[in-house]
Amino acid sequence: MTKGNTTKITDELYAYMLAHNPPLDAVQRELVETTYARLPDHAGMQSAEEQAPLLAFLVRLAGARHVVEVGTFTGFSALAMAQALPDDGRLIACDISEEWTAYGREAWTKAGVAHKVDLRIAPALDTLRAMPTEPHIDFAYLDADKDNYIAYWEELVPRMRQNGLIAVDNVLFHGEVVDPAATGPAAGIQRFNEHVRRDERMDSVMLIVADGLTLSRKRR
């Protein structure tokens, strides 16, 4: 078997990668810093810095106009995706916290993209199940409670248009997915990864980006 993990991601190499990616703009940077300053115990829930330009790239690559995000936190990933959408594009952001998403609302307004973001404060499964059932979603980003990943997936996949993309965060779960005795969220991710691997409706690849990212394309 060919071994492809000979490049170890040191702090120096990680900084080099960030320096050669599109930089965060002023609003994005402020939101990242505000999240770490005001919510230090929860800031690890924020998508990694390199994921913002990646998500924006994928939204543009998909030609997306209808985007769904499951798990918004303080709005960093939603901000990047909304900025990549055309002016008449729409991003439905699903979260349960008015407190955390308030930071996102402020940032979306500063960036001039608040009109593209439809924030829905409710259990995400309720929000997804209330959406039209026909395929209409161009791009989805899943980054919420891990035990419900399969349930979210099963609501999203039928609603994805052909060739629509789903990006799923934390699929390596801090390396705990390789533990056969994993419990809690790590076990939930293990179940989800196996579910995706067997799903013939989608073409999927798992990437070592941040805490692991799976990209999936709707076949038909």
N, C-alpha and C positions, 0 to 999 in steps of 0.2 A: 504494500500500500504506500502510495506517495505521501510523504509527510510535508504539509504546507505551512506548519506553524513555527518555522525557524526564526521568523522576525518577531522579537519580543518588544512589546509596546512600552518603552521606557517613558519617563516624564519628558525627557528631551525630545523623543520621537513624537510623542503626543502633541507637544507644543509646535513641532515642525509641521505636523498635519494640519493643526488649526491655522497656522500661518499661511498655509497654501490652499485653504478653503475660503469661500466668500466670508468676510468678517461680519460679525453682528453689527447692525446699525445702532444708532444712539438709543432708540426706544427699546430694542431688544436687550441691549447691554444693561440699560437701567432696570429693566424688569428682572433680569437675572440677579443683579446685585441687590435689588429690593427684596426679592424672595429669600435670598440667603441672609440678609440683615434682619428681616422681620419674622421669618419663619424658619429659624435655623434647625429646629428639630424635625422639620418636614421637607427641607429644601432638596433632599435626595430624591424626592418624587418628581422633581423637574426634569424634563428631557435634557439629555446631554447637549452641550453647546454645538457639537458637530451635527446634531440631528436637525437643527433649524434649517441650515442651507440644504440638507439632504431632503427634508420634507418639502421644502419649497421647490426643489428641483423635480421631485416626483409629481407634485401637483401640476407643474408646467408640462412635464413629459406626458402625463396622462391627458392633457388638455382639459383638466377638470373644471367643472362649473358647479357641481354638487358634491360637497365634502361633508363627511360626518366624523366627528372626534368623540371617542368614548373615554372620558377622563381628561379634564381640562386643567385642574389644579390652579395655578396662577396665570395661565394663559399664554405661556411662552411658545409652545408648539402651535397653538391656534393662531397666534400673531404671525408666525412665519408662513403658515399656510394661507391665511387670509391675504397677506401681502402678495402672495403668488397668484391668487385668483384674479380673473378679470373683474372689472368693476361691477358687473351684474352677477358675479358668482355668489354662492351662498355656502356658509359653513355652519352646520348645526353642531354646537358644542354641548356635550352632555356632562353634567356634574351635579353633585348634591350639596355643595358648599357655597353659600352666598359670600362668606367671609373670604375664602381663598380666591374665588373668581372675581371679586371686586378689584383685585390688583390687575387682572386681565382686562376688565372693562376699561379701566383707566388707560392702560397701555394701548388698547385697540383704538380708543378715541384719539390719543396722542398721535398714533400712526396714520390716522385717517381711514381706518378700515372697519370701524364699528358697524357700519351699515351692512357689511358682509357677514357679520357674525350673529347667529341666532342662538343665544345661550338659553338652555333649558335646564332649570334647576328641578330635578326629579330623579328618581332611580332610573338609570340608563336603560334598563330593560323595558320600563314603561314607555320611555321616549321612543325607543326603537320600534316597539310593537305598535305604536300609534302612527308610524310612518306608512305611506303607501306601500303595498306589498309588491308591486311590479318593479322590475329592475330600473333603477334611476340614479343610483349613487355611482359617481366616477372614482372617488378615492375615499378611503376610510383609514383612520389612525386609531389603534386600540392601545390604550395605556391606562388601565383602571384596575379594579380589584381582581386579583389573579384567579380566585376560585370561580369567578363567573365568566372567565374568558371563553369557554366553550359555548355558553349560553349567548354571549354577545356575538360570537362568530356565527352561530346558527341564525341569528336575526339579521346579520349583515349580509351574509353570502347570497341569499335569494334576492336581495335588493340591489346587488351590484350589477351594473350593466356588463355586457360582454367586454372583456379586456379591462374592466375596472380593476383597480389595485387596492389591496389592503396591506397596511404596514402595522406590524404588531411588535410592541416594545417588551423588553425584559424577558425574552425567551430563554436566556441562560440563567437568569435569576441568581446573580452573584456567584455563579459556578455551582450552585446547589443542585442543579438538574441532573448531575451525574451521580448523586448520592442515592443508592437504592433504598435507603431508609428515610428519604426526605418526607417531611410532613408539612402541613399548612400550605402557604402560598407556593412553595417550591414544588410540592406534590401536585398542586393545581396546574402549574406550568408544565410539569411532566405529562400530565394527562392531556393538556391542550396540545402540546407538541406532537404527541402521537395521533391525536385526532386530526390535526392538520396534515400530517404525513400521509394519512389514509384517505383524505378527502379528494375524490377524483373530479370534483367540480372545479378545482383550483390547481394551478401550477404554482408551487411554492419553493422558495429557497431561504435557508437560514444563514444569516451573515453575522460575523463577529464585528458588530458596530455597537459601541457603548456597552450596554448590558445584554446584547444580543438582539437582533432585529430580524424578523421574518417578513419577507415580501411575497405576496400572493396575487396571482392574476386570475380573474374569472375566465374560465375556458369558454363557456357558452351559457 
